[in-house]
Protein backbone atom coordinates (compact mmCIF):
# COMPACT_ATOMS: atom_id res chain seq x y z
CA UNK A 1 0.00 0.00 0.00
CA UNK A 2 1.35 3.42 -0.97
CA UNK A 3 1.01 5.97 1.85
CA UNK A 4 -1.23 8.96 1.15
CA UNK A 5 0.36 12.30 1.97
CA UNK A 6 -2.79 14.41 1.61
CA UNK A 7 -6.34 14.50 0.30
CA UNK A 8 -7.69 17.96 -0.55
CA UNK A 9 -10.95 19.35 -1.90
CA UNK A 10 -10.06 22.04 -4.44
CA UNK A 11 -12.54 23.65 -6.84
CA UNK A 12 -15.02 20.75 -6.65
CA UNK A 13 -12.28 18.18 -7.30
CA UNK A 14 -10.62 15.91 -4.76
CA UNK A 15 -6.85 15.84 -5.17
CA UNK A 16 -4.78 13.00 -3.74
CA UNK A 17 -1.03 13.26 -3.19
CA UNK A 18 0.85 10.07 -2.40
CA UNK A 19 3.87 10.05 -0.10
CA UNK A 20 6.08 8.25 -2.61
CA UNK A 21 6.53 8.23 -6.39
CA UNK A 22 4.21 5.71 -8.05
CA UNK A 23 4.35 3.97 -11.40
CA UNK A 24 1.70 3.45 -14.05
CA UNK A 25 1.85 -0.31 -13.44
CA UNK A 26 0.67 0.36 -9.86
CA UNK A 27 -2.42 2.40 -10.74
CA UNK A 28 -4.76 -0.57 -10.32
CA UNK A 29 -3.61 -1.07 -6.73
CA UNK A 30 -3.79 2.68 -6.01
CA UNK A 31 -7.35 2.75 -7.39
CA UNK A 32 -8.37 -0.12 -5.12
CA UNK A 33 -6.70 1.55 -2.15
CA UNK A 34 -8.86 4.66 -2.68
CA UNK A 35 -12.07 2.97 -3.80
CA UNK A 36 -11.99 0.58 -0.84
CA UNK A 37 -12.41 3.66 1.39
CA UNK A 38 -15.72 4.34 -0.37
CA UNK A 39 -17.36 0.89 -0.57
CA UNK A 40 -20.75 0.37 -2.19
CA UNK A 41 -19.65 1.72 -5.57
CA UNK A 42 -20.28 0.35 -9.04
CA UNK A 43 -17.53 0.66 -11.67
CA UNK A 44 -18.95 1.65 -15.05
CA UNK A 45 -15.81 2.05 -17.16
CA UNK A 46 -12.03 1.94 -16.96
CA UNK A 47 -10.12 3.92 -19.57
CA UNK A 48 -6.40 3.37 -20.08
CA UNK A 49 -4.12 5.61 -22.09
CA UNK A 50 -0.40 6.04 -22.63
CA UNK A 51 0.17 7.93 -19.39
CA UNK A 52 -3.34 8.39 -17.97
CA UNK A 53 -5.98 6.12 -16.55
CA UNK A 54 -9.51 6.81 -15.36
CA UNK A 55 -12.13 4.80 -13.54
CA UNK A 56 -15.75 5.97 -13.87
CA UNK A 57 -18.03 4.78 -11.08
CA UNK A 58 -21.42 5.33 -9.46
CA UNK A 59 -21.71 6.05 -5.73
CA UNK A 60 -24.93 7.19 -3.99
CA UNK A 61 -26.61 7.54 -7.40
CA UNK A 62 -23.93 10.03 -8.45
CA UNK A 63 -21.29 9.58 -11.14
CA UNK A 64 -17.62 10.23 -10.45
CA UNK A 65 -14.27 9.49 -12.05
CA UNK A 66 -10.96 8.69 -10.42
CA UNK A 67 -8.11 9.94 -12.62
CA UNK A 68 -4.39 9.19 -12.62
CA UNK A 69 -1.72 10.95 -14.68
CA UNK A 70 1.61 9.17 -14.35
CA UNK A 71 3.91 11.89 -15.75
CA UNK A 72 2.62 14.63 -13.46
CA UNK A 73 2.05 12.15 -10.59
CA UNK A 74 -1.51 13.54 -10.37
CA UNK A 75 -4.50 11.77 -8.91
CA UNK A 76 -7.97 13.26 -8.48
CA UNK A 77 -11.68 12.57 -8.28
CA UNK A 78 -14.13 14.58 -10.36
CA UNK A 79 -17.92 14.64 -10.60
CA UNK A 80 -19.73 14.23 -13.93
CA UNK A 81 -22.68 16.54 -13.49
CA UNK A 82 -24.27 19.09 -11.17
CA UNK A 83 -26.12 16.48 -9.11
CA UNK A 84 -22.91 14.50 -8.62
CA UNK A 85 -21.00 17.66 -7.75
CA UNK A 86 -23.46 18.21 -4.91
CA UNK A 87 -22.14 14.96 -3.36
CA UNK A 88 -18.42 15.68 -3.74
CA UNK A 89 -18.20 16.99 -0.15
CA UNK A 90 -19.63 13.68 1.14
CA UNK A 91 -17.12 11.74 -0.94
CA UNK A 92 -14.29 13.91 0.40
CA UNK A 93 -15.43 13.32 3.98
CA UNK A 94 -15.52 9.57 3.44
CA UNK A 95 -12.05 9.54 1.86
CA UNK A 96 -10.55 11.53 4.72
CA UNK A 97 -12.12 9.57 7.59
CA UNK A 98 -9.61 7.70 9.71
CA UNK A 99 -9.69 3.94 9.25
CA UNK A 100 -10.48 2.01 12.38
WOWOSUL-V570843 format. One record per helix or strand. SS is the DSSP state (H for helix, E for strand). FROM is the first residue (numbers start at 1). TO is the last residue. If there is no record, write none. Layout:
{{SS:FROM:TO} {SS:FROM:TO}}
This chain:
{{E:4:10} {E:13:18} {H:24:38} {E:42:48} {E:52:59} {E:62:69} {E:74:79} {H:82:85} {H:88:96}}
